[in-house]
Amino acid sequence: MKNSFSRAIHLRDYRAPAWWVDEVELDVSIADDGHAEVAATLSLRRNEAVPAAPLQLDGEALELLALAVDGRALPAPASFVRDGRLELADLPARCRLSTRVRIRPDLNTTLSGFYRSKDGYFTQCEAEGFRRITWFPDRPDVMSRYTVTLHANRERFPDLLANGNRVAEGEEEGGRHWARWVDPFPKPCYLFAMVAAKLDRLDDTFTTASGRTVDLAIYVEPGKLDQCGFAMHALKKSMRWDERRFGLELDLDRYMIVAVGDFNMGAMENKGLNIFNTKYVLARPDIATDVDYMNIDRVVAHEYFHNWTGNRVTCRDWFQLSLKEGLTVFRDQEYGSDEYSRAVQRIQEVRGLRAAQFPEDAGPMAHPIRPASYEEINNFYTATVYEKGAEVVRMIHTLLGEDGFRRGMDLYFERHDGQAVTCDDFVSAMQDASGVDLAQFRRWYEQAGTPRLGARTAFDAATGRWTLTLEQSNPETAYERRLQEEGLRFERGPLHIPVALGLLDAHGREILPTTVLSLTEASGRFEFDLSAHGLKAAPLPSLLRNFSAPVALDYQYGDSDLATLMAHDSDEFNRWEAGQRLATRLMLAGVAQVQAGSEAAVPDLFVDAFAAVLAKADADPAFAAEALTLPSEAWLGDQMTVIDPDAIHRVRTLFRRTLAERLRSQFEALLVRHEVAGAYAPEPAAMGRRALRNLALGYLMTLDDSALQLKALSQFRDADNMTDQFAAFSLLAHSDTPLREVALNEFYARWKDEALVVDKWLAVQATSPLSDARARVRELMVHEAFDLKNPNKVYALVRTFCAANPLHFHAADGSGYAYAAGVIRELDPVNPQVASRVARAFDRWRRFDDGRQAYARRALESIRDLPGLSADVAEVVGRALA
């Protein structure tokens, strides 16, 4: 196998561009036969701060028709193109370069650049899609002002949109029309957007804090106008929140969102013209769940917040991706915490981090939030860059406090508004504004892996002195091994870890409120004088409150300690955490029993602790729903040296059924008490009650009771909202009962014309624990509801099966691996980005037994050996096999 590291791009090799592009004039004419011609004029200026060099422009899938400098046509334009670069030497220090290219968006299945969807033409330029539209220096540190003129058939494509403000429009011969847009703000080309489509539009306005009126518009496919009201509501909420929390006001006169059903990502923050996956715009009570509504709220906010953290201040290079993404995820997390339950939001964020990012740290694709090298930038949009990046920003917030962090944000914008900058620039602004030394903290940006935090305690009852000793370690990851192969030096050192601590006495009373300790050495010792409390026994530490650092904590809590924290800790996150630790410990003990050939058992202590949470569930149903959810099968597997998916599934099923048997009356009472009366509303209190009620129904459905199954069928048929209908449907679809096929058929017949609801139907079958799951997933590949060219369908069926059904994806006979490899091989020529995301399901393959490893290796090698394999998939598979 060829050494893929020869393709690596290194941070150390960054050089400022030799040429700036001050102005871009684009004229895009969309023909009726599926091609488009793009005429581009670039106003170029040599960068005097670097040595003179030829102009190099990036291009991909472009047919170059004409090339001119300052109006002088250059003959044989194709002769200037080599290896995907257009290179021109001996240009004047200032000049205008004109190109004309033909592109074929109807054939562009990659959904990168300019492409066709059913309602029209759309763009996706991040990270390197603009080079599929015209020749350009496709890098984020080249910021330009754009004027865009679009031409198309008026009847077929009445909506012609681009970034900025529409300044002119008119009619053309042959039923065609044109529109011209000017963006007043310089931007990198990855933020470019244009749309030519036939869409419905929802209009609204927003009055900013300074009194300006901004026009808002959301464009959706025809017939979906009644499904975008909540997205508009979320947009206006996020605009007001950003003004209040960070003093950031929208700088545009117009802000638009366009929803498209064919989209590789969730959404894109293009300046003033956000392109969204329909999944994060369309909602109505009968077709969207509470989770869908919350996701729409958060994603709309995220992309809006990018207007400042990503657009006004952008990335110098792609190594700095977490500069915009980690910071903006932190901002949308804070927005979610203010709008919903702060504790529940934090629990969900950490659960997601542990499910996706912790395994990434331990797998072949490990990297820090700012890596030293990468091969394919599309593979760099990871949980590490986003979620761990947000945790790093949150630690800065913890160390500086709210006021210090806000001063840092203000200084960051004061220094860098309108610039392309680095992660170091952000940290420097935070340090300079607060006076807090963050020099050592910067290692979080450079080091990969999940640090382990060991904790030991000692208590002297005679003096009342309690001592906490903390030790940090960070084992070597695949990232460091790759750096060595690439000849890069790397020095690992202790991190600056904020550890939020509280102390409880033997009765669960708090004797030390939350205190943030800074661990800056490999080992640190912290002493506390507790003599005033008259303690006869050692206090119970509540460590890493609110998950103050993204680390794995090693502390020997006893079972009774965890039960006390579950019941009494004032930090709600750690109350949840204690329950998860207790459940994980007991369930893994059960797995060991099963592997030894004996029967697992559910200890009374756990049932009692669970019952105690149930008894207090009415006080905060949303929190109770989280606290009563057992650790996932994937999480349990990650705690094992060799993962045994069959034993894990057997034990987790046993725990769920035992809890349902022992606490049946309490669960049934919850069904009655938390039925939500009245019209559906996606508001926090009602969401919490529905979550708790449906969780109770889920436990009860493990009892194989026909009366309960009929109750679920009744809820499925009679529910007036998708949250309750889908909860009951999922339970029936995962039950070995004749009602299963009834529910599957009725659900599809009712919703087959709603694409996003059909995605739910596919995903439910992909996550089925029943024995026919693998066969059914294969059958669905040829169902009318599935389309390999549509990312949402692939994610719903294929990626869900591979990433969220460990029992069947990791089947002992290798059939799950063979299925995934076959789909990846078929998908790679169609859409490499989506194929590489599916391939990430193989990251954990070395964590299983020898038999499964042999099947996984065979599957990976069959992908590796595919002729013409894309760089996206080659990197993922190559690293997995390395």
C-alpha positions in Angstrom: 0.0 0.0 0.0 1.3 3.4 -0.9 2.4 5.6 2.0 -0.5 8.0 2.4 1.5 10.4 4.6 3.2 11.7 1.4 -0.1 13.6 0.8 0.0 15.3 4.2 -0.4 19.1 4.5 1.6 20.5 7.4 0.9 23.6 9.6 4.7 24.3 9.6 4.5 24.9 5.9 1.9 27.7 6.1 2.9 30.7 4.0 0.8 33.8 3.5 -0.6 34.1 -0.1 1.6 35.7 -2.7 -1.5 37.4 -4.2 -4.5 39.0 -2.7 -7.9 39.1 -4.4 -9.6 42.4 -3.5 -12.7 42.1 -5.7 -14.5 39.2 -7.4 -17.0 39.7 -10.1 -18.9 36.5 -11.0 -21.4 36.1 -13.9 -23.1 32.8 -13.7 -25.4 31.7 -16.6 -27.4 28.5 -16.0 -28.3 26.8 -19.3 -31.4 24.7 -19.8 -29.3 21.6 -20.7 -27.8 21.2 -17.2 -24.5 23.0 -17.6 -23.5 26.5 -16.5 -20.9 29.0 -17.6 -19.1 31.1 -15.0 -17.3 34.2 -16.0 -15.0 35.5 -13.2 -12.9 38.6 -13.0 -10.5 38.8 -10.1 -8.9 42.1 -9.0 -5.4 40.9 -8.0 -2.8 42.6 -5.9 0.6 41.2 -5.1 1.3 40.6 -1.4 4.4 42.8 -0.9 5.0 41.2 2.5 6.2 37.9 1.0 8.6 37.1 -1.8 7.2 37.5 -5.3 5.8 34.3 -6.8 3.6 33.2 -9.7 -0.2 33.3 -9.2 -1.6 29.9 -8.5 -5.3 29.2 -8.7 -7.2 26.1 -7.6 -9.7 24.3 -9.9 -11.6 21.1 -10.1 -14.0 19.7 -12.7 -13.7 23.0 -14.7 -13.6 23.3 -18.5 -11.5 26.4 -19.1 -13.0 28.3 -22.1 -11.1 31.6 -21.9 -8.4 33.4 -20.0 -7.4 37.1 -20.1 -5.2 39.5 -18.2 -6.3 43.2 -18.1 -8.5 42.4 -21.1 -5.8 40.7 -23.2 -6.8 37.2 -24.1 -4.2 34.5 -23.6 -4.1 31.8 -26.3 -4.4 28.1 -25.4 -5.7 28.7 -21.9 -5.5 25.0 -21.0 -1.7 25.2 -21.4 -1.5 27.1 -18.1 -3.2 24.3 -16.1 -1.2 21.6 -14.4 -2.2 19.1 -11.7 -5.4 21.0 -10.8 -3.6 24.4 -10.7 -3.8 27.3 -13.0 -0.4 29.1 -12.8 0.5 32.5 -14.3 4.0 34.1 -14.0 5.2 37.7 -14.7 1.9 39.4 -13.9 1.8 43.1 -13.1 1.7 43.9 -9.3 -2.0 44.9 -9.8 -4.1 43.4 -12.6 -7.5 42.0 -13.5 -7.6 38.3 -14.4 -10.7 37.0 -16.3 -11.6 33.4 -16.8 -14.6 31.7 -18.3 -15.4 28.1 -17.5 -18.1 25.6 -18.1 -19.3 23.4 -15.2 -21.9 20.7 -15.0 -23.8 20.9 -11.8 -26.4 18.4 -12.8 -23.7 15.7 -12.8 -22.1 16.9 -9.5 -23.2 14.1 -7.1 -20.5 15.1 -4.6 -22.7 18.0 -3.5 -19.6 20.2 -3.2 -19.3 23.4 -5.2 -22.4 24.1 -7.4 -24.9 21.2 -7.7 -28.4 20.3 -8.7 -31.1 19.3 -6.2 -34.7 18.7 -7.0 -35.8 22.3 -6.5 -32.9 24.0 -8.2 -29.2 24.7 -7.9 -27.3 25.3 -4.6 -23.7 25.7 -3.4 -21.6 24.2 -0.7 -18.1 25.7 -0.7 -16.6 24.7 2.7 -14.0 23.5 2.9 -12.7 23.4 -0.8 -15.8 23.6 -2.9 -15.4 27.0 -4.5 -12.7 25.5 -6.8 -15.5 23.5 -8.4 -17.1 26.8 -9.5 -14.2 28.9 -10.9 -10.4 29.2 -10.7 -9.5 30.8 -7.4 -7.0 30.7 -4.6 -9.2 28.4 -2.5 -7.9 29.1 1.0 -9.6 30.9 3.9 -7.0 33.7 4.3 -7.8 35.3 0.9 -10.7 37.6 1.7 -12.5 39.4 -1.1 -15.6 41.5 -1.9 -18.0 39.8 -4.3 -20.4 41.0 -6.9 -22.5 38.1 -8.4 -24.9 38.2 -11.3 -27.0 35.1 -11.9 -29.0 34.3 -15.1 -31.6 31.5 -15.4 -35.0 30.5 -16.7 -37.6 32.5 -14.8 -40.3 29.9 -14.7 -38.0 27.1 -13.5 -35.8 29.2 -11.2 -37.6 32.3 -10.1 -35.4 32.7 -7.0 -31.8 33.9 -7.8 -29.9 34.5 -4.5 -26.4 35.2 -3.4 -24.5 36.8 -0.4 -25.2 40.4 0.5 -27.8 42.7 -1.0 -29.7 42.5 -4.3 -28.9 45.7 -6.1 -30.5 45.0 -9.5 -32.6 42.6 -11.5 -34.2 42.3 -14.9 -35.7 40.3 -17.7 -33.9 38.6 -20.6 -35.0 37.1 -23.9 -36.3 33.5 -24.0 -38.1 33.7 -20.7 -34.9 34.2 -18.7 -34.1 36.7 -16.0 -31.1 37.9 -14.0 -30.3 39.3 -10.5 -27.2 41.0 -9.2 -26.0 40.8 -5.6 -23.3 42.8 -3.9 -21.8 41.7 -0.5 -20.3 44.7 1.3 -18.1 42.6 3.5 -14.8 40.9 2.5 -15.1 37.1 3.0 -13.1 34.0 2.2 -14.5 31.9 -0.7 -15.6 29.1 1.6 -18.4 31.5 2.7 -19.6 32.1 -0.8 -23.2 31.0 -1.6 -25.6 31.2 -4.5 -29.0 29.7 -5.2 -31.1 29.4 -8.3 -34.3 27.6 -7.5 -38.1 27.6 -7.2 -38.9 27.9 -3.5 -41.5 29.1 -1.1 -40.5 32.0 1.2 -41.4 33.1 4.7 -40.7 36.7 5.4 -40.2 38.5 8.7 -38.3 41.4 10.2 -36.1 42.0 13.2 -35.3 45.2 15.0 -31.8 45.3 16.3 -30.6 46.7 19.6 -29.5 49.9 17.8 -32.9 50.3 16.2 -32.2 49.0 12.6 -34.8 46.9 10.8 -33.4 43.8 9.2 -35.3 41.8 6.6 -35.4 38.0 7.3 -36.4 35.3 4.9 -36.5 31.5 5.0 -36.8 29.7 1.7 -38.1 26.1 1.6 -39.2 23.6 -1.1 -42.7 24.3 -2.4 -45.5 23.2 -0.1 -43.4 23.3 3.1 -44.1 26.9 4.1 -46.1 25.8 7.1 -43.0 23.9 8.4 -40.5 26.8 8.8 -42.2 29.0 11.4 -40.2 27.6 14.3 -36.9 28.1 12.5 -37.8 31.8 12.0 -38.7 32.0 15.7 -35.4 30.4 16.6 -33.5 32.8 14.4 -35.0 35.8 16.1 -34.4 34.4 19.5 -30.7 33.7 18.7 -30.3 37.3 17.3 -31.6 38.8 20.5 -29.6 36.4 22.7 -26.3 37.3 21.0 -27.0 41.0 21.5 -27.8 40.4 25.2 -25.0 37.9 26.0 -22.1 39.1 23.9 -23.2 42.6 22.6 -23.1 41.3 19.0 -25.6 42.8 16.6 -26.3 41.7 13.1 -24.3 43.8 10.6 -26.5 43.1 7.5 -29.7 44.6 6.2 -30.9 41.2 5.0 -30.5 37.7 6.4 -31.6 34.6 4.5 -31.8 30.8 5.2 -32.4 28.4 2.3 -33.3 24.7 3.1 -32.2 22.0 0.7 -32.9 18.2 0.9 -29.5 17.2 -0.7 -26.8 18.4 1.6 -23.7 16.7 3.0 -23.7 18.6 6.3 -26.2 20.0 8.8 -26.0 23.6 7.8 -23.6 26.3 6.4 -23.0 29.8 7.7 -22.4 31.5 4.4 -22.4 35.3 5.0 -26.1 36.4 5.1 -27.2 33.4 3.0 -27.1 30.3 5.1 -27.7 27.0 3.3 -29.3 24.4 5.6 -30.2 20.8 5.4 -34.0 20.6 5.5 -33.6 18.5 8.7 -32.7 21.6 10.6 -35.4 23.9 9.3 -38.6 22.0 8.7 -40.8 21.3 11.7 -44.5 20.8 12.5 -45.9 19.1 15.6 -47.1 16.1 13.6 -43.8 15.5 11.8 -41.1 16.7 14.2 -40.2 15.4 17.6 -39.1 17.4 20.6 -35.5 16.5 19.8 -36.0 17.8 16.2 -37.3 21.1 17.5 -34.4 21.5 19.9 -31.9 20.6 17.2 -33.4 23.2 14.9 -33.2 25.8 17.6 -29.5 25.0 18.3 -28.4 24.7 14.7 -30.1 27.9 13.6 -28.4 29.6 16.5 -25.1 28.0 15.7 -25.1 29.2 12.1 -26.3 32.7 13.1 -23.6 33.0 15.8 -21.0 32.2 13.1 -21.8 35.7 11.6 -19.2 37.0 14.1 -17.3 33.9 15.2 -16.3 32.6 11.8 -17.4 35.3 9.3 -16.4 38.7 10.7 -13.3 36.9 12.2 -12.4 33.9 10.2 -9.6 31.2 10.1 -6.2 31.9 8.7 -5.9 28.3 7.5 -7.8 25.1 8.0 -5.6 24.0 10.9 -7.4 26.7 12.8 -10.9 25.2 12.1 -11.7 24.9 15.8 -11.1 28.7 16.1 -14.6 29.2 14.6 -16.2 25.8 15.2 -15.2 25.1 18.8 -16.0 28.7 19.8 -19.3 28.7 18.0 -20.3 25.3 19.5 -19.6 26.8 22.9 -21.8 29.7 22.1 -24.7 27.6 20.9 -24.3 25.4 24.0 -24.7 28.5 26.2 -27.7 29.6 24.2 -29.3 26.1 24.7 -28.5 26.2 28.4 -30.2 29.6 28.7 -33.3 28.5 26.7 -33.7 25.0 28.2 -32.4 23.2 31.3 -28.8 24.0 31.8 -28.2 20.7 33.6 -29.9 18.6 31.0 -28.1 20.4 28.1 -24.8 19.8 29.8 -25.6 16.1 30.3 -26.5 15.7 26.7 -23.4 17.5 25.5 -21.1 15.3 27.6 -22.9 12.1 26.6 -22.3 13.1 23.0 -18.7 14.0 23.6 -18.1 10.6 25.2 -19.9 8.7 22.5 -18.1 10.3 19.6 -15.0 12.2 20.7 -13.5 10.0 23.4 -13.4 7.0 21.0 -11.9 9.3 18.3 -9.1 10.2 20.7 -8.5 6.5 21.2 -8.7 5.5 17.5 -6.8 5.7 14.3 -8.1 9.2 13.4 -7.0 10.8 16.7 -5.8 14.5 16.5 -5.8 17.6 18.7 -8.2 20.4 18.1 -5.4 22.1 16.1 -3.4 19.4 14.4 0.1 19.7 12.9 -1.0 18.0 9.7 -3.9 16.6 7.8 -4.4 14.7 4.5 -8.0 15.4 3.4 -9.7 18.5 4.9 -13.2 17.0 4.7 -12.2 14.4 7.2 -11.2 17.1 9.7 -14.8 18.1 10.5 -14.8 15.9 13.6 -16.1 15.7 17.1 -12.6 16.7 18.3 -12.6 20.0 16.4 -16.2 20.8 17.3 -17.1 19.2 20.6 -13.7 19.0 22.2 -13.0 22.4 20.8 -16.0 23.7 22.7 -14.8 22.1 25.9 -11.5 23.9 25.5 -13.3 27.2 25.2 -15.5 26.3 28.2 -12.3 25.6 30.3 -11.1 29.1 29.4 -14.6 30.4 30.5 -14.2 28.5 33.8 -10.7 29.9 34.5 -11.6 33.5 33.6 -15.2 33.6 34.8 -18.1 35.2 32.9 -16.9 38.8 33.2 -13.3 37.9 32.2 -14.5 35.8 29.3 -16.7 38.6 28.0 -13.8 41.1 28.2 -11.7 38.6 26.2 -14.4 38.3 23.5 -14.6 42.1 23.3 -10.9 42.4 22.8 -10.8 39.6 20.3 -13.3 41.4 18.0 -11.6 44.8 18.7 -8.3 43.4 17.5 -9.3 41.0 14.7 -12.6 42.2 13.2 -12.3 41.6 9.4 -9.2 39.4 9.7 -8.3 35.8 9.1 -6.5 34.7 12.4 -5.3 31.8 14.5 -6.3 30.0 17.7 -3.3 31.7 19.3 -4.8 35.0 18.5 -8.0 34.0 20.4 -6.1 32.7 23.4 -3.9 35.9 23.5 -7.0 38.1 23.6 -8.5 36.1 26.5 -5.2 36.2 28.4 -4.6 39.9 27.8 -8.1 41.0 28.7 -8.2 39.0 31.9 -4.6 38.9 33.2 -4.9 35.1 33.6 -1.7 33.3 32.3 -2.8 30.9 29.6 0.6 30.0 28.3 0.5 26.4 29.5 -3.2 26.1 28.7 -2.3 26.3 25.0 -1.1 22.7 25.1 -4.8 21.7 24.8 -4.6 22.9 21.2 -1.6 20.8 20.4 -2.0 17.5 22.3 -4.3 14.7 21.2 -5.9 12.1 23.5 -8.3 12.1 26.4 -6.2 12.8 29.6 -6.7 10.6 32.6 -7.2 12.4 35.9 -6.4 10.2 38.9 -7.5 11.3 42.4 -6.6 10.2 45.9 -7.8 11.6 49.2 -6.7 11.5 52.8 -8.4 12.8 56.0 -7.0 13.5 59.4 -10.0 13.5 61.8 -7.9 14.9 64.6 -7.0 18.1 62.7 -9.9 18.2 60.3 -7.5 18.5 57.3 -8.5 16.8 54.1 -6.0 16.3 51.3 -6.7 15.8 47.6 -3.9 14.5 45.3 -4.5 14.8 41.6 -2.4 13.2 38.9 -2.7 13.6 35.2 -1.5 11.3 32.4 -2.1 11.3 28.7 -1.2 8.0 26.9 0.3 8.2 23.4 -2.2 8.2 20.6 -2.2 7.3 16.9 -1.6 11.0 16.3 1.9 11.0 17.9 2.8 7.9 16.0 1.8 9.6 12.7 3.9 12.6 13.6 6.9 10.4 14.0 6.3 8.8 10.6 6.1 12.3 9.1 9.3 13.4 10.8 7.6 16.0 13.0 8.9 16.7 16.5 6.4 16.6 19.3 6.9 17.4 23.0 4.2 16.4 25.4 3.8 18.2 28.7 1.3 18.6 31.6 -1.9 20.3 30.7 -3.6 23.1 32.6 -6.7 21.3 33.9 -9.5 23.2 35.8 -11.0 20.8 38.4 -14.3 21.9 39.9 -14.7 20.4 43.4 -17.4 20.2 46.0 -17.5 18.3 49.3 -20.4 16.5 51.1 -20.6 15.2 54.6 -21.8 11.7 55.5 -25.5 12.9 55.4 -25.1 14.4 51.9 -25.0 18.0 53.1 -22.6 20.3 51.2 -19.8 21.5 53.3 -17.6 23.0 50.5 -19.4 24.8 47.6 -18.0 24.5 44.1 -14.3 25.5 44.1 -12.2 25.5 40.9 -8.7 24.0 41.4 -6.0 24.4 38.7 -3.8 21.4 38.1 -0.8 22.5 36.1 1.8 19.8 37.0 1.8 16.0 36.5 0.8 15.8 40.2 -0.7 18.3 42.5 -1.6 18.3 46.2 -4.5 20.4 47.6 -5.2 20.7 51.3 -8.5 21.9 53.0 -9.1 22.8 56.6 -12.5 21.4 57.5 -12.1 21.6 61.3 -15.0 24.0 61.6 -17.4 21.3 60.4 -16.6 18.8 63.1 -16.4 15.8 60.8 -16.0 12.4 62.3 -15.5 10.7 58.9 -13.9 11.7 55.6 -16.0 14.0 53.4 -17.3 12.7 50.1 -15.7 14.6 47.1 -17.8 15.7 44.2 -15.1 15.8 41.5 -15.2 17.5 38.1 -18.5 19.3 38.7 -20.3 20.3 35.5 -17.6 18.2 33.8 -15.1 21.1 34.2 -12.5 19.4 31.9 -12.8 16.7 29.1 -10.9 14.0 31.0 -11.5 10.5 32.2 -11.7 10.5 36.0 -10.1 7.7 38.0 -11.3 7.8 41.6 -12.4 4.8 43.7 -15.9 5.7 44.7 -17.7 3.0 46.6 -21.2 2.0 45.6 -22.8 3.7 48.6 -20.7 6.9 47.8 -22.3 6.9 44.3 -25.7 6.4 45.7 -25.2 9.3 48.1 -24.1 11.6 45.2 -27.0 10.5 43.1 -29.4 11.5 45.9 -27.8 14.6 47.3 -25.1 16.3 45.2 -26.0 20.0 44.6 -24.4 19.7 41.1 -27.0 18.2 38.9 -24.4 17.0 36.4 -22.6 15.0 39.0 -25.8 13.6 40.3 -26.4 12.2 36.8 -22.7 11.2 36.6 -22.8 9.2 39.8 -25.8 7.2 38.5 -23.9 6.5 35.2 -20.8 5.4 37.1 -22.8 3.1 39.3 -24.7 1.6 36.4 -21.6 1.1 34.3 -19.7 -0.6 37.2 -22.6 -3.0 37.9 -23.4 -3.8 34.3 -19.7 -4.5 33.5 -19.7 -6.8 36.4 -22.7 -8.6 34.9 -20.9 -8.8 31.6 -17.9 -10.5 33.3 -20.4 -13.0 34.9 -21.9 -13.8 31.5 -18.5 -14.3 30.0 -17.6 -16.6 32.8 -20.6 -18.8 32.0 -22.9 -17.7 34.9 -26.0 -15.6 35.1 -25.8 -11.8 35.7 -27.9 -10.3 38.4 -29.1 -6.8 39.2 -28.1 -5.8 42.7 -30.8 -4.5 45.1 -28.6 -1.4 45.7 -29.0 -0.3 42.1 -32.8 -0.9 42.1 -33.1 1.1 45.3 -31.0 4.0 43.9 -33.1 3.9 40.7 -36.3 3.9 42.8 -35.1 7.0 44.7 -34.6 8.9 41.4 -38.1 7.8 40.3 -39.6 9.1 43.6 -38.2 12.6 42.9 -38.9 12.5 39.1 -41.9 14.9 39.3 -39.7 17.8 40.5 -37.7 17.9 37.3 -39.0 15.4 34.7 -36.3 16.4 32.0 -33.5 15.7 34.4 -35.1 12.5 35.7 -35.4 11.2 32.1 -31.6 11.6 31.7 -30.9 10.1 35.1 -33.0 7.1 34.5 -31.4 6.3 31.1 -28.9 3.5 31.3 -25.4 3.8 29.8 -25.4 2.8 26.1 -24.0 -0.4 24.7 -21.3 1.5 22.9 -20.2 3.3 26.1 -20.1 0.0 28.0 -18.0 -1.5 25.2 -15.5 1.4 25.4 -14.8 0.6 29.0 -13.7 -3.0 28.1 -10.3 -4.1 26.9 -11.9 -6.4 24.4 -15.5 -5.5 23.5 -18.1 -8.2 23.7 -21.2 -6.8 22.0 -23.3 -9.9 22.6 -22.7 -10.1 26.3 -23.2 -6.3 26.7 -26.5 -6.4 24.9 -27.7 -9.4 27.0 -26.8 -7.7 30.3 -28.2 -4.2 29.4 -31.4 -5.9 28.3 -31.5 -7.8 31.7 -31.0 -4.6 33.6 -33.8 -2.8 31.8 -36.2 -5.7 32.2 -35.4 -6.2 35.9 -36.0 -2.5 36.6 -39.3 -2.7 34.8 -40.4 -5.8 36.7 -39.3 -4.4 40.1 -40.6 -0.9 39.6 -43.6 -1.5 37.3 -46.1 0.4 39.4 -43.9 3.5 39.6 -43.4 3.5 35.8 -47.1 3.0 35.2 -47.9 5.9 37.6 -45.5 8.1 35.6 -47.5 7.3 32.4 -50.6 8.7 34.0 -49.1 11.7 35.9 -47.1 13.0 33.0 -49.5 12.9 30.2 -49.4 16.3 28.6 -52.8 17.8 28.0 -53.7 20.5 25.4 -52.1 21.4 22.1 -48.5 20.5 21.4 -45.9 23.1 22.2 -42.1 22.7 22.0 -41.5 24.3 25.3 -39.1 22.9 28.0 -41.6 21.8 30.7 -43.7 19.9 28.3 -40.7 18.4 26.6 -39.4 17.1 29.9 -42.7 15.5 30.8 -43.0 13.8 27.4 -39.4 12.5 27.7 -40.0 11.0 31.1 -43.3 9.5 30.1 -41.9 7.8 27.0 -38.9 6.6 28.9 -41.3 4.9 31.4 -43.2 3.3 28.4 -39.8 2.1 27.1 -39.0 0.3 30.3 -42.5 -1.3 30.5 -42.3 -2.5 26.9 -39.4 -4.8 27.9 -41.9 -7.0 29.8 -43.4 -8.6 26.7 -46.9 -7.9 28.0 -49.6 -7.8 25.3 -51.6 -5.3 27.2 -48.6 -2.9 27.3 -48.0 -3.5 23.6 -51.6 -2.6 22.8 -51.1 0.5 24.9 -48.1 1.4 22.8 -50.1 0.8 19.6 -52.9 3.1 20.9 -50.4 5.8 21.6 -48.9 5.3 18.2 -52.2 5.7 16.4 -53.8 8.4 18.6 -50.9 10.7 19.4 -51.3 14.3 18.1 -47.6 14.9 17.9 -44.6 13.1 16.4 -42.8 12.9 19.8 -45.3 10.6 21.3 -46.1 8.8 18.0 -42.5 8.1 17.2 -41.7 7.0 20.7 -44.4 4.3 20.6 -43.6 3.4 17.0 -39.9 2.8 17.9 -40.8 0.6 20.8 -43.2 -1.5 18.6 -40.7 -1.7 15.8 -38.0 -3.1 18.2 -40.4 -5.6 19.8 -40.8 -9.2 18.7 -44.6 -9.0 18.3 -47.0 -9.2 15.4 -47.8 -5.5 16.0 -44.3 -4.7 14.8 -45.2 -5.1 11.1 -48.5 -3.3 11.7 -46.7 -0.3 13.0 -44.0 -0.3 10.3 -46.5 -0.5 7.5 -48.9 2.1 9.0 -46.1 4.6 9.7 -44.7 4.4 6.2 -48.1 4.5 4.5 -49.0 7.7 6.5 -45.7 9.5 6.1 -44.1 8.3 2.8 -44.5 11.8 1.3 -42.6 13.5 4.1 -38.9 12.8 3.4 -37.7 13.7 6.9 -40.2 11.4 8.6 -39.3 8.6 6.2 -35.7 9.0 7.4 -36.9 8.2 10.9 -38.6 5.1 9.6 -35.3 4.0 8.0 -33.3 4.7 11.2 -35.6 2.8 13.5 -35.2 -0.3 11.4 -31.4 0.3 11.2 -31.2 0.2 15.1 -33.4 -2.8 15.6 -32.0 -5.4 18.1 -34.0 -8.2 16.5 -32.3 -11.0 14.7 -33.5 -10.0 11.2 -32.0 -6.5 11.4 -29.1 -7.1 9.1 -31.3 -8.7 6.4 -33.9 -5.9 6.7 -31.3 -3.2 6.3 -30.1 -4.9 3.1 -33.6 -5.1 1.8 -34.2 -1.4 2.5 -31.3 -0.5 0.2 -33.5 -1.3 -2.8 -36.7 0.2 -1.2 -38.4 3.2 -2.9 -37.7 5.2 0.2 -33.9 4.9 -0.1 -31.6 6.9 -2.4 -27.8 6.4 -2.3 -27.3 9.8 -3.8 -29.1 11.6 -0.9 -26.9 12.0 2.2 -29.9 12.1 4.6 -31.0 8.6 3.4 -27.5 7.2 3.7 -27.1 8.7 7.2 -30.5 7.4 8.3 -30.1 3.8 7.1 -26.4 3.0 6.6 -24.5 5.2 9.0 -27.1 4.6 11.7 -26.8 0.9 11.4 -23.0 1.0 11.4 -22.6 3.6 14.3 -25.7 3.0 16.4 -26.3 -0.8 16.2 -23.2 -2.4 17.7 -25.0 -5.7 18.3 -25.5 -6.3 14.5 -22.8 -4.2 12.9 -20.2 -6.1 15.0 -21.9 -9.5 14.3 -19.6 -12.4 15.0 -19.9 -13.7 11.4 -18.6 -10.4 9.9 -21.8 -9.8 7.9 -22.2 -6.3 9.3 -18.7 -5.4 8.2 -19.2 -6.9 4.8 -22.4 -4.9 4.3 -20.8 -1.6 5.3 -17.8 -2.2 3.0 -20.1 -3.0 0.1 -22.0 0.3 0.6 -18.8 2.3 1.0 -17.4 0.9 -2.3 -20.6 1.7 -4.1 -20.9 5.2 -2.5 -17.3 6.4 -2.9 -17.6 7.3 -6.6 -20.9 9.1 -5.9 -20.1 11.1 -2.8 -16.7 10.6 -1.2 -17.5 12.9 1.9 -20.5 10.8 2.9 -18.6 7.5 2.2 -15.8 8.6 4.4 -18.2 9.4 7.2 -19.7 5.9 7.0 -16.2 4.4 6.9 -15.5 6.0 10.3 -17.6 3.2 11.8 -14.5 1.0 11.5 -12.4 3.1 13.9 -12.9 0.7 16.8 -12.3 -2.5 14.9 -9.1 -3.4 16.8 -11.0 -3.4 20.1 -12.8 -6.7 19.3 -11.9 -10.3 19.5 -9.6 -12.0 16.9 -12.5 -13.4 14.8 -14.2 -10.0 14.4 -10.9 -8.3 13.7 -10.2 -10.7 10.9 -13.6 -10.0 9.3 -13.1 -6.2 9.8 -9.6 -6.3 8.2 -10.9 -8.2 5.2 -13.7 -5.6 4.8 -11.3 -2.6 5.1 -8.9 -4.2 2.6 -11.7 -4.6 0.1 -12.3 -0.9 0.3 -8.6 0.0 0.2 -8.1 -2.0 -3.0 -11.0 -0.3 -4.9 -9.6 1.3 -8.1 -9.8 5.1 -8.0 -10.6 5.3 -4.3 -11.1 8.9 -3.2 -8.7 10.7 -0.9 -11.5 11.1 1.6 -12.0 7.3 2.1 -8.4 6.4 1.5 -7.3 8.4 4.5 -9.9 6.9 6.8 -9.3 3.3 5.7 -5.5 3.7 5.5 -5.3 5.0 9.0 -7.5 2.2 10.3 -5.3 -0.4 8.7 -1.9 1.3 9.6 
